[in-house]
Amino acid sequence: MYLFKRSTMILVVALLTLSGCVHINGPLEYANENETNTPSVNYLPVGIPFLLGGHGTSVPLTSELSLTAKHVAKIDFSEVVAYHPDCDIALIKEDNTGKKLASLGKIHSQESIKTVGRGLTGKTLVGEGKYYQDVNFVDSKMFARCPASITDAAVQSGMSGGGAFNAKGQLVGIISGMSGSRFRMLDGSELGNERTSIFVSTYFVRDWLISEVEQFYGDTIEHLAVTKDTFTTAFLKD
């Protein structure tokens, strides 16, 4: 068992298609949004029906800020606070009054994970699986300088920008897309996953996220961690 490592394995990928969640790659269920443990996710219309299923998803982080995928933020109507320079993740301004705000956490290899995003009908969808590890795709511009976190929890159209949550319900990543499962490591080994859904680890982008949030609020993360439940002690610790 291990936490996310900054020095990641490199993959040789067969027929890699980072689809931006244009299709569906496994079983999903509708969330019971009345349950207290169901994370809140927002619907982001992009106005282009054949892209992203006509929408994307965001995850409320504070009462004024949300996280989403960079490729969603670039074409929807959000007010972007910051794009990560290398990873498919963006911080956007959103009114999250009355929404359940995500708290940030970590995840270990082989632990349970849930993917949560909005479906084509606007309802919240949930996929369940486990987290494998973080890898570099050698033939992907999107992940050339940003590790891709691999899970077999399903995703589908419109869930890009939604959240990957650990067993405690803490946000550990932002959904980016999907890939074919038939890839192998440089040493020839395989992960053994039935499907490949990809998210950007919030822990990997932690320094960028903290810096942008501090700049937005004009306050230190230490003080913000006291006033906002998002920034847990576990997430802020190395």
Buried (B, 14 or more C-beta within 10 A) or exposed (E): EEEBEEEBBEBBBEEBBBBBBBEBBBEBEEBEEEEEEBBBBBBBEBEEEEBBBBBBBBBBBBBBBBBBBBBBBEBBEBEBBBBBEBBBBBBBEBEBEEBBBBBBBBBEBEBBBBBBBBBEEEEBBBBBBBBBBBBBBBEBEBBEEBBBBBBBBBBBBBBBBBBBBBEBBBBBBBBBBBBBBEBEEEEEEEBEBEBBBBBBBBBBBBEBBBEBBBEBBEEEBEEBBEEBEBBBEEBEEE
